[in-house]
């Protein structure tokens, strides 16, 4: 079990966290918070597979994350597409970078009224060795070929889910990259980045 309570957007003990996870499991919900790193994405992948094994009712990802690693996030999309259970997503709080990509990978994209989205270009961490400029040209070419496929896959995802043309999608990426400006829930809905703003969502079943 994923037991690092620091991953929650609020503090609870490990015991409380385990109880929350158990409750959410019973209603087929999975929390995705903090960084989308290998640990978090592996946890999410396993949770989805376990729930899909039990039955094929819809699963809801509850997302509050500043984003994370690119390739593992798109590997999670492969898992989502391979499930018999439809996967929906609800954004609470701020959702940025690869976390917004994860939102687009889900069937129904929901937001709470005060939630926000930030989208920008993929940010690469690449070290260049400049002692041989002929070799540097080769390195640039290799870097472009290696990353062009995932960049096009990302563009295609946003174009498919929003219905917006490529030029508008790149404008949205650039807006987030330069200004780091978040879209409100209403703005996200207008841009077709989400399907619905929900005002009556309950995180846990009502206790009698």
C-alpha positions in Angstrom: 0.0 0.0 0.0 1.2 3.5 -0.8 1.5 5.0 2.7 3.4 8.2 2.5 0.9 10.7 4.0 3.1 13.6 2.7 1.5 12.9 -0.7 -1.8 14.1 0.5 -2.8 17.8 0.0 -3.4 17.9 3.7 -1.9 16.2 6.7 -3.3 13.0 8.2 -1.7 10.1 10.1 -0.9 6.8 8.3 -3.8 5.2 10.1 -6.2 7.9 8.9 -4.8 7.7 5.4 -5.3 3.9 5.3 -8.9 4.4 6.4 -9.4 7.0 3.7 -7.9 4.7 1.0 -10.1 1.9 2.1 -13.2 4.0 2.0 -12.3 5.4 -1.5 -11.5 1.9 -2.7 -15.0 0.8 -1.7 -16.5 3.5 -3.9 -13.8 3.1 -6.6 -11.9 6.3 -6.2 -8.1 6.8 -6.4 -6.3 9.9 -5.1 -3.6 11.3 -7.3 -1.7 14.1 -5.5 1.7 15.7 -5.3 4.4 14.9 -7.9 3.6 12.5 -10.7 6.8 10.6 -10.2 7.6 6.9 -10.7 6.3 6.0 -7.2 3.0 7.9 -7.5 2.3 6.6 -11.1 3.2 3.1 -10.2 0.8 3.2 -7.3 -1.9 4.7 -9.4 -1.4 2.0 -12.1 -1.6 -0.8 -9.6 -4.7 0.7 -8.0 -6.5 0.9 -11.3 -5.6 -2.6 -12.2 -6.8 -3.9 -8.9 -10.2 -2.1 -9.2 -10.6 -3.2 -12.8 -10.0 -6.8 -11.7 -12.8 -6.6 -9.1 -15.4 -5.3 -11.5 -15.9 -3.0 -14.5 -17.8 -0.2 -12.8 -16.4 3.4 -13.4 -13.3 4.5 -11.5 -12.7 8.1 -10.5 -9.3 9.7 -10.1 -9.2 12.6 -7.7 -6.4 14.8 -8.9 -4.5 17.6 -7.2 -1.0 17.7 -8.6 1.6 20.0 -9.9 2.6 17.5 -12.6 5.7 15.4 -13.1 7.4 13.0 -15.5 6.3 12.8 -19.1 6.9 9.2 -20.2 5.5 7.4 -17.1 2.4 9.6 -17.3 1.8 8.5 -20.9 2.5 4.9 -19.9 -0.4 5.3 -17.5 -2.6 6.3 -20.4 -1.8 2.9 -22.0 -3.1 1.2 -18.8 -6.2 3.4 -18.7 -7.0 2.4 -22.3 -6.5 -1.2 -21.5 -9.0 -1.3 -18.7 -12.6 -2.5 -19.1 -13.6 0.0 -16.4 -14.1 3.6 -17.6 -11.8 6.0 -15.8 -13.2 9.5 -14.9 -11.3 12.3 -13.2 -12.2 15.1 -10.8 -9.8 18.1 -10.2 -9.7 19.6 -6.7 -7.4 22.5 -6.1 -4.6 23.2 -8.5 -3.8 20.8 -11.4 -0.8 21.6 -13.5 1.5 20.3 -16.3 1.4 16.5 -16.7 -1.5 16.3 -14.3 -3.6 18.1 -16.8 -2.5 15.6 -19.4 -3.7 12.9 -17.1 -7.0 14.6 -16.8 -7.4 14.6 -20.6 -6.7 10.9 -20.7 -9.9 10.2 -18.7 -13.4 9.7 -20.0 -15.3 12.4 -18.0 -13.2 15.4 -17.0 -14.7 17.1 -13.9 -13.6 20.1 -11.9 -14.7 21.6 -8.6 -15.8 25.3 -8.9 -12.5 26.7 -7.4 -10.1 24.3 -9.0 -7.6 25.6 -11.6 -5.5 24.3 -14.5 -2.1 25.3 -15.7 -0.8 23.9 -19.0 2.6 24.6 -20.6 5.1 23.1 -22.9 7.0 19.9 -22.0 10.1 21.0 -20.0 13.2 19.0 -20.7 16.2 18.7 -18.4 19.0 18.1 -20.8 22.7 18.7 -20.4 24.7 19.7 -23.5 28.5 19.2 -23.9 29.8 22.0 -26.1 33.4 21.0 -26.7 32.7 19.7 -30.2 30.1 21.6 -32.1 29.9 19.1 -34.9 29.0 16.5 -32.3 26.6 19.0 -30.7 24.6 19.2 -34.0 24.3 15.4 -34.0 23.1 15.6 -30.3 20.5 18.2 -31.2 19.2 16.0 -34.0 19.0 12.9 -31.7 17.3 14.9 -29.0 14.6 16.2 -31.5 14.0 12.8 -32.9 13.7 11.2 -29.5 11.2 13.8 -28.2 9.2 14.7 -31.3 7.0 11.6 -31.0 5.8 12.3 -27.5 5.3 16.0 -28.3 3.0 15.0 -31.2 1.2 12.5 -29.1 0.5 15.2 -26.6 -0.8 17.6 -29.2 -3.0 14.9 -30.6 -4.4 14.2 -27.2 -5.4 17.8 -26.5 -6.8 18.3 -30.0 -8.9 15.2 -29.7 -10.3 16.0 -26.2 -10.9 19.7 -26.8 -11.8 19.8 -30.5 -9.5 22.8 -30.8 -7.0 23.3 -33.7 -3.3 22.8 -33.3 -2.6 26.5 -33.4 -5.0 27.1 -30.4 -3.5 24.3 -28.4 0.1 25.6 -28.9 -1.2 29.1 -27.9 -2.5 27.6 -24.7 0.8 25.9 -24.0 2.7 29.1 -24.7 0.4 31.1 -22.5 1.1 28.8 -19.6 4.9 28.7 -20.3 5.4 32.4 -20.4 2.9 33.7 -17.9 2.3 30.6 -15.7 -1.3 31.7 -15.6 -3.9 29.3 -14.4 -7.3 28.7 -16.0 -10.3 28.9 -13.7 -12.9 26.2 -13.9 -15.1 28.4 -16.0 -12.3 29.2 -18.4 -11.3 25.6 -18.6 -14.9 24.6 -19.4 -15.0 27.3 -22.2 -11.8 25.8 -23.7 -13.3 22.3 -23.5 -10.4 21.2 -21.2 -13.1 19.8 -18.9 -16.6 18.5 -19.4 -18.4 19.7 -16.3 -18.0 21.8 -13.2 -19.5 19.9 -10.3 -21.0 21.6 -7.3 -22.6 18.7 -5.5 -19.6 16.3 -5.3 -19.2 14.4 -2.0 -15.8 13.0 -1.2 -17.1 10.3 1.2 -20.4 8.4 1.6 -22.7 10.1 4.0 -22.6 8.5 7.5 -25.9 7.5 9.0 
